[in-house]
Amino acid sequence: QVQLVESGGGLVQAGGSLRLSCAASGTIFAFSDMGWYCQASGKQRELVARITRDGSTNYADSVKGRFTISRVNAKNTVYLQMNSLKPEDTAVYYCNIFLPGTDVAGARWGQGTQVTVFS
């Protein structure tokens, strides 16, 4: 199974930026779409951004124009550049693979990385 380790979260003032990283184990990474998710306290986990194995991207409306997902297959790593952060972006952020040909995330999740945005 793929193991995922997220990092890069922190405490930042509104309007600031963070860059999240997700290191994935296993050779499946290069063949898989990847996604970044967020889960705010008391809410369900939701998809923020997705990148295909070929580099095509799509975003939740709430982050379009502010967040950028990217990947380096040679490093088995996916990134989330977060700009113009807002307090409502506060959440634990997770990455995961998508099961091939589906919109379903892998069963195994990492520990996530906390992002806290204060005004």
C-alpha positions as CSV (number, residue, x, y, z in Angstrom):
1,Q,0.0,0.0,0.0
2,V,1.0,3.6,-0.6
3,Q,2.3,5.4,2.5
4,L,1.7,9.2,2.6
5,V,3.5,11.8,4.7
6,E,2.3,15.4,4.6
7,S,4.3,18.3,5.8
8,G,4.6,22.1,5.5
9,G,1.6,23.3,7.6
10,G,1.8,26.0,10.2
11,L,0.3,29.1,11.6
12,V,0.1,32.0,9.2
13,Q,-1.6,35.4,9.0
14,A,-4.5,35.9,6.6
15,G,-3.1,36.9,3.2
16,G,0.0,34.8,3.7
17,S,1.3,31.7,2.0
18,L,2.3,28.1,2.7
19,R,3.6,25.3,0.7
20,L,2.5,21.8,1.6
21,S,4.4,18.7,0.6
22,C,3.3,15.1,0.4
23,A,5.8,12.3,0.0
24,A,4.4,9.0,-1.2
25,S,6.0,5.6,-1.1
26,G,5.6,3.0,-3.8
27,T,5.9,2.9,-7.6
28,I,2.2,3.5,-8.0
29,F,2.6,7.2,-7.5
30,A,3.6,8.0,-11.1
31,F,0.6,6.2,-12.5
32,S,-1.9,7.8,-10.1
33,D,-3.9,10.9,-9.9
34,M,-3.3,12.7,-6.6
35,G,-5.4,14.9,-4.5
36,W,-5.2,17.3,-1.6
37,Y,-8.0,17.3,0.9
38,C,-8.9,19.5,3.9
39,Q,-10.9,18.7,7.0
40,A,-11.9,21.5,9.2
41,S,-12.9,20.8,12.8
42,G,-16.3,19.2,13.0
43,K,-16.6,19.0,9.2
44,Q,-16.2,16.2,6.6
45,R,-13.0,15.9,4.6
46,E,-13.3,17.5,1.2
47,L,-11.3,17.6,-1.9
48,V,-9.4,20.8,-2.5
49,A,-7.3,20.0,-5.6
50,R,-6.6,17.2,-7.9
51,I,-3.7,16.5,-10.4
52,T,-3.7,13.8,-12.9
53,R,-0.6,11.7,-13.6
54,D,-0.1,13.8,-16.7
55,G,-0.3,17.1,-14.8
56,S,-3.8,18.3,-15.5
57,T,-5.4,20.0,-12.5
58,N,-8.7,21.0,-11.1
59,Y,-9.7,22.8,-7.9
60,A,-12.6,23.4,-5.6
61,D,-14.2,26.7,-6.3
62,S,-13.2,28.0,-2.8
63,V,-9.5,27.8,-3.7
64,K,-9.4,28.6,-7.4
65,G,-6.9,31.3,-8.2
66,R,-5.2,30.9,-4.8
67,F,-4.0,27.3,-4.5
68,T,-1.8,25.5,-7.0
69,I,-1.2,21.7,-7.0
70,S,1.9,20.3,-8.6
71,R,3.9,17.1,-8.6
72,V,7.3,15.7,-9.2
73,N,7.0,12.1,-10.1
74,A,10.8,11.5,-9.9
75,K,10.5,12.5,-6.2
76,N,7.1,10.8,-5.5
77,T,6.0,14.1,-4.2
78,V,2.9,16.3,-4.7
79,Y,2.8,19.9,-3.5
80,L,0.1,22.4,-2.7
81,Q,1.1,26.0,-2.9
82,M,-1.4,28.0,-0.9
83,N,-1.5,31.8,-1.4
84,S,-3.8,34.5,-0.2
85,L,-4.8,32.4,2.7
86,K,-8.0,33.0,4.6
87,P,-9.1,32.0,8.1
88,E,-11.7,29.7,6.5
89,D,-8.8,27.7,5.0
90,T,-7.9,26.6,8.5
91,A,-8.0,22.8,8.5
92,V,-5.9,19.6,8.5
93,Y,-4.7,19.0,5.0
94,Y,-4.2,15.5,3.6
95,C,-3.1,14.0,0.4
96,N,-4.1,10.8,-1.2
97,I,-4.0,8.8,-4.4
98,F,-7.1,8.2,-6.5
99,L,-7.9,4.6,-7.3
100,P,-7.2,4.2,-11.0
101,G,-10.1,5.4,-13.2
102,T,-12.2,6.5,-10.3
103,D,-12.9,9.5,-8.0
104,V,-12.3,7.3,-5.0
105,A,-9.4,8.0,-2.7
106,G,-7.1,5.3,-1.5
107,A,-8.0,3.6,1.8
108,R,-4.9,4.7,3.6
109,W,-4.5,8.2,4.9
110,G,-1.4,10.0,6.3
111,Q,-1.4,12.0,9.5
112,G,-2.1,15.2,7.7
113,T,-0.6,18.6,8.3
114,Q,-2.4,21.4,10.2
115,V,-2.9,24.8,8.6
116,T,-4.1,27.6,10.8
117,V,-4.8,31.0,9.4
118,F,-5.5,33.9,11.7
119,S,-6.9,37.3,10.9
